[in-house]
C-alpha cells in the first residue's frame, strides 16, 4: 500500500526553522560535533525529512 498524505502529518516547525537550527548547531560546534551534538543533528535531520515529506503536494 502506498503512503497517503495523512501518513505524514504537518510538521510543528517550518523547514527554514529546522535548517536554521542545523546551521547553528554546526556553527557553535565549529564543524566538529560531539556525541550529544550528533544525536541532536540526527534528530534535526529526521525532523527536516518529515517536513520535506509533508511539504510535497500529491499529484492529481
C-alpha positions as CSV (number, residue, x, y, z in Angstrom):
1,X,0.0,0.0,0.0
2,X,1.4,3.4,-0.9
3,X,1.7,6.2,1.6
4,X,-1.1,8.8,1.6
5,X,-1.0,12.5,2.6
6,X,-2.4,11.6,6.0
7,X,0.7,9.3,6.7
8,X,2.8,12.5,7.0
9,X,1.3,14.9,9.5
10,X,2.2,18.6,9.2
11,X,5.4,19.4,11.0
12,X,5.4,21.7,14.0
13,X,8.1,23.9,12.6
14,X,9.0,25.2,9.1
15,X,11.8,23.9,7.0
16,X,13.6,27.3,7.5
17,X,13.4,27.0,11.3
18,X,14.8,23.4,11.2
19,X,17.5,24.4,8.7
20,X,18.5,27.4,10.9
21,X,18.9,25.0,13.9
22,X,21.1,22.7,11.9
23,X,23.3,25.6,10.8
24,X,23.5,27.0,14.4
25,X,24.5,23.6,15.7
26,X,27.4,23.4,13.3
27,X,28.4,27.0,13.8
28,X,28.5,26.5,17.6
29,X,30.5,23.3,17.2
30,X,32.8,24.9,14.7
31,X,32.2,21.9,12.4
32,X,33.1,19.2,14.9
33,X,30.1,17.6,16.6
34,X,30.3,15.9,20.0
35,X,28.4,12.7,20.5
36,X,25.4,14.6,22.0
37,X,25.5,17.1,19.1
38,X,25.5,14.2,16.6
39,X,22.4,12.8,18.3
40,X,20.8,16.3,18.1
41,X,21.8,16.6,14.4
42,X,20.3,13.2,13.7
43,X,17.0,14.3,15.3
44,X,17.0,17.5,13.4
45,X,17.6,15.6,10.1
46,X,14.7,13.4,10.9
47,X,12.5,16.4,11.6
48,X,13.7,18.0,8.4
49,X,12.9,14.9,6.3
50,X,9.4,14.8,7.8
51,X,8.9,18.4,7.0
52,X,10.0,17.8,3.4
53,X,7.6,14.8,3.0
54,X,4.8,16.9,4.5
55,X,5.5,19.7,2.0
56,X,5.1,17.5,-1.1
57,X,1.9,18.2,-2.9
58,X,0.3,14.9,-4.1
59,X,-0.3,14.7,-7.9
60,X,-3.9,14.9,-9.1
